[in-house]
Amino acid sequence: MFAGIVVGVLSVTLDWNSFVIDWVKPFGTIFINLLKLIAIPLIMVSLISGVSNLRDITKLSRIGGKTLILYLITTVIAVTIGLIAVNSIQPGEYLSAEKQTELGERYAGDANMRVTQAEALTQSGPLQVIVNIVPDNIFGAASSNQNMLQVIFFSILFGVALIMVNAEKGMPVKAFFDGANEAILNVVDIIMRYAPFGVAALICTLIVEINSWDLFIALGIYAITVLLSLGAMILVIYPLIMRLFSRVKYVDFFRAIAPAQLMAFSTSSSAATLPVTMECVEKNLKIKEEISSFVLPLGATVNMDGTSIHQAVSAVFIAQVFGQDLTIADQLMIILTATLSSIGAAAVPSAGLVTLVIVLGAIGVSPEGLALIIAIDRPLDMCRTIVNVTGDAVVATIVATTEDGFIVGESAKE
C-alpha cells in the first residue's frame, strides 16, 4: 500500500500517468480478476462440504438447530448494524460531487445494465426475485458472478441431498467435495500471496486516475464506519445477547477468550484461530467438548458477523462513491446476499473481499469498486476477524447454557 501511494503521488507530480495506466494498472486488474475467478467455486464447494458434514452430528441435532439459528440471527443483526451505520454516516458523500460523477461515468456500462435489469424485473411481476433464485441450468448460473444466489441455492440443495444418500454411496462424493474445498482454500492462499502486488498496483492506479485528496478523506471515514460497526457488535450486541440467554458475565467471558481474540487479530483467519478458540472455550469457560467441538468449527465456516458488517458497509460505500442510489429493495438484497455469502466464506485472510463480489453483483454495483477499499482492507480484516471469533464463542456459551453443557462445578456461570 505504501509503495503504491508513493509511486502514485510521484506519477501525478512527474506526469507519469500514461506509464501507470499502461504498465501498472494491468497488475491490479489481474488481482481483481483472480478474486472474481475464485468466488463461485469457493462458495459452491464450501457450502456443499459444510452442509454435508452435518451427517456427523446426528446425536446433536437439537444443538445443531439452535446453533444454526443463533448464527443466522447474529449475522442478520450484524448486517443490519452495518447498513444503519453506513447510511447514517454516509462516508461516500465525503467525495466531491465532481469525483462521484466522474466515477459514475467511468462505470456507466454497469449502471446501465443495472437499470435494464431493474426494468425487466419490474415487468416480470413481484415474485420474480424468488423465481430468479432457482436456476434452470446450474452451468449457466455458474458462468456469471451475478447469479451467485442461484449457485448458493443449488449448493445447499445438493448438500442436503448428499446427507440423504446412503453413507457408503455418498462417502466418495463427500470426500471429493471435502478435498475440493481444501484445494480451493489453497488457491485462495496462492492468490493472497499475490495480493501485495495487486494492492500496490490498485492504489497507485487509483491515485493517478482520481487524483483527489477527497478520496483519502472518504476512505478514512469509511474505515471509521466499519470500526464503529464492529465495536457496536462486540461491545453492545454480544453483551446484550449474553445477558438475555446466558448467566455468564460478559467481563469474565471477554477475559476467557482474550487469547483467541489476539490470535484472530494476528492471523486474520478464523480457521487458524480455531484451535486457540476451542482451548479458551473448553479450559477457561469450562464448556463441554461435545458442544465446543461442533459449535466452534461450524462457526468458523458459517458464522462471519464481522465479515457481514464489512460487506454491508463496503457495498453501500462503493455505491455512494459511484453516485448510485440504493433503494430499500437493494438494501434488503444486501442483507440477504451478505448473510448467505458469509455462510460460504472461507475462514482465511481477506476471504471477505471474495464474497464482497457477490454482494456487489447482487445490487448491480461494479466489482471494480473493490479498488477503492482494498488498500486498507488488511487492518480492517484483522479487526473483523476478532468479531467473527467472538461471535462463535458467544453462541457456544449460549448453547452450553441451554443444554447444561458446562463441566459440573467448574462453570463460569457464577
Secondary structure, DSSP 8 states (H G I E B T S, - for coil): -HHHHHHHHHHHHHT-HHHHHHHTHHHHHHHHHHHHHHHHHHHHHHHHHHHHGGGGGGGGHHHHHHHHHHHHHHHHHHHHHHHHHHHHH-GGGGS-HHHHHHHHHHTHHHHHHHHHHHHHHHHH-TTHHHHHHS-S-HHHHTT-GGGHHHHHHHHHHHHHHHHHS-HHHHHHHHHHHHHHHHHHHHHHHHHHHHHHHHHHHHHHHHHHHH--HHHHHHHHHHHHHHHHHHHHIIIIIHHHHHHHH--S-HHHHHHHTHHHHHHHHHH--HHHHHHHHHHIIIIIS-B-HHHHHHHHHHHHHH--HHHHHHHHHHHHHHHHHTT----HHHHHHHHHHHHHHHHT--SSTTHHHHHHHHHHHHTT--GGGHHHHGGGHHHHHHHHHHHHHHHHHHHHHHHHHHTT-B-TT--S--
